[in-house]
Every structure is written in C-alpha cells, then in structure tokens.
Amino acid sequence: MKQFLVVSDDMAWVLDHLAVPVTVVQSLPPRLAIVQSVDDAGPALRAAPGVRAVGAPALPETVRSTLTDEELLFADAFVIAGAPKTRLGDGAAWDAPGFTPPDPPPVGR
C-alpha cells in the first residue's frame, strides 16, 4: 500500500469523484487527507479535478505557504512518519560492545 497526502479546497467532493479506489487513512477537514491505494494512484490523484497538490512524501513550498499552522503540522507529521527510522543499536547483538545486556531472569521462577 502506498500513501499520499492530498490537498484540496473541497476534499469531500474530491474523494467522492476520484477515478481510482483509495482508502482515507486520516483527514484534516476540509482541505487535507492521507489516502492509501493498492496501485500507484499518484498520477490519477494529481490529475483529479479539485486536487491542488499531492505529497508523496512532501508538498511543494508553493502549496505549503498556503497552509494554516494546523495543516502544516499535519503535513509535516505525514512526512516524518514516512521517513526511514534510525535506532541506536538496531540490528546489533544483545551483548554488543557499548550496550548493557538485559537483566538475568529472577531466581526461583
């Protein structure tokens, strides 16, 4: 499944008239929605009447400058959620140098 951030001045109308099947994952009415699709719906979403922009992963600056603070927070959260995760020690052995091994199990259990 691929996710897209869609910006429209009338999101309800756009979602009712899309030519591709999508599922709404989250929305910030009336202008933003995160949708997902099995197929690559990006081109169809971008061509849909009423769609101002489609972010996958980010929106163009010309569109970002028109968003409210709340909408910017929503859009930025979408970008951050799709970014690769980096975790300290990810994939390392449990006793790798620089890390403390887990506590032993309690005695008598």
C-alpha positions as a printed Julia matrix, in Angstrom:
109×3 Matrix{Float64}:
   0.0     0.0     0.0
   1.24    3.45   -0.85
   0.12    6.58    1.0
  -0.39   10.09   -0.35
  -1.12   13.43    1.27
  -3.83   15.16   -0.78
  -4.63   18.88   -0.63
  -7.89   20.24   -2.0
 -10.2    23.14   -1.27
 -13.12   20.68   -1.15
 -11.76   17.3    -0.05
 -15.19   15.71    0.39
 -16.07   16.4    -3.25
 -12.69   15.14   -4.48
 -12.95   11.89   -2.53
 -16.45   11.29   -3.91
 -15.29   11.8    -7.52
 -11.91   10.06   -7.67
 -11.38    7.71  -10.6
  -9.14    5.42   -8.53
 -10.09    3.48   -5.39
  -8.45    4.88   -2.26
  -8.92    4.45    1.46
  -8.83    7.52    3.7
  -6.32    6.85    6.48
  -6.56   10.26    8.16
  -8.12   13.58    7.35
  -7.96   17.17    8.46
 -11.18   18.64    7.09
 -11.87   20.47    4.96
  -8.63   20.51    2.91
  -6.24   17.65    3.75
  -6.41   13.88    3.71
  -3.97   10.99    3.78
  -5.15    8.26    1.46
  -3.72    4.88    0.56
  -4.1     2.75   -2.52
  -3.0    -0.7    -3.61
  -1.97    0.63   -7.02
   0.19    3.66   -7.67
  -2.62    6.2    -7.56
  -0.26    9.22   -7.62
  -0.8    10.24  -11.27
  -4.58    9.79  -11.05
  -4.74   11.77   -7.8
  -2.67   14.59   -9.29
  -4.94   14.72  -12.36
  -8.2    14.63  -10.36
 -10.33   17.78  -10.63
 -10.15   19.86   -7.47
  -6.83   18.47   -6.23
  -4.34   21.27   -5.56
  -1.38   19.05   -4.67
  -0.36   15.51   -3.8
   2.51   14.95   -1.43
   4.46   11.75   -1.59
   6.34   12.37    0.59
   6.36   16.18    0.79
   4.33   19.07   -0.6
   5.8    21.78   -2.82
   6.71   25.0    -0.99
   4.16   26.94   -3.06
   1.4    24.81   -1.51
   2.93   24.71    1.98
   2.87   28.52    2.09
  -0.94   28.43    1.76
  -1.5    26.05    4.69
  -2.51   27.03    8.21
  -0.26   26.15   11.16
  -2.51   23.17   11.97
  -2.37   21.95    8.36
   1.43   22.34    8.3
   1.69   20.2    11.42
  -0.49   17.52    9.78
   1.59   17.63    6.57
   4.91   17.53    8.44
   3.74   14.57   10.53
   2.96   12.7     7.3
   6.49   13.33    6.01
   8.11   12.3     9.31
   6.03    9.12    9.53
   7.3     8.04    6.12
  10.97    8.75    6.84
  13.32    5.83    7.46
  13.77    5.07   11.14
  17.21    5.04   12.75
  17.51    3.45   16.15
  20.66    3.19   18.24
  21.82   -0.41   18.19
  19.16   -1.52   15.7
  20.15   -4.97   14.45
  23.08   -5.34   16.88
  23.52   -8.4    19.1
  22.08   -8.07   22.61
  25.59   -8.03   24.1
  27.24   -5.75   21.52
  30.05   -3.5    22.81
  28.73   -0.27   24.27
  25.38   -1.77   25.3
  24.28   -3.27   28.6
  22.97   -6.84   28.35
  19.48   -7.49   29.71
  18.97   -8.41   33.37
  19.07  -12.15   34.09
  15.73  -13.81   34.87
  14.73  -13.82   38.55
  15.94  -16.8    40.59
  13.33  -19.33   41.68
  10.86  -18.96   38.87
